[in-house]
C-alpha cells in the first residue's frame, strides 16, 4: 500500500466552517471575529507550551532518510522495539 501526501491531507482535513442544510448561508447573527489590535488574551497550557517549543522540531533529514528507505524497500521495521516503546509510554503515563 502506498500512501501519498495528498491522501494524508484529504483523510485528515477538518473543516472549521459550520455545515448548513440545503446549501443555506450562515445565519445573520454569526459572532464577529477579533479585530487586529484587540486585547484578546490567550493562556496556553504547559502541554501546549511544550508542543510549541523549538525543542520539538522535526528532523527533516531523518524524515527524508525514512522516505528514501521506504521508496527503496530497504526500511527495516523492528516490531519488538515498537512494542517496547508503546509499553514504556503506557507505563510512563500510568506512573
WOPEVEN-V442432 format. One line per field, one symbol per residue. ss: DSSP state (H for helix, E for strand, - for the rest). A space follows every 10 residues. Layout:
BEGIN
ss=???
END
This chain:
BEGIN
ss=----HHHHHH HH-------- HHH------- ---------- -----HHHHH H--HHH---H HHHHHHHHHH HH------HH HHHHHHHHHH HHHH-
END
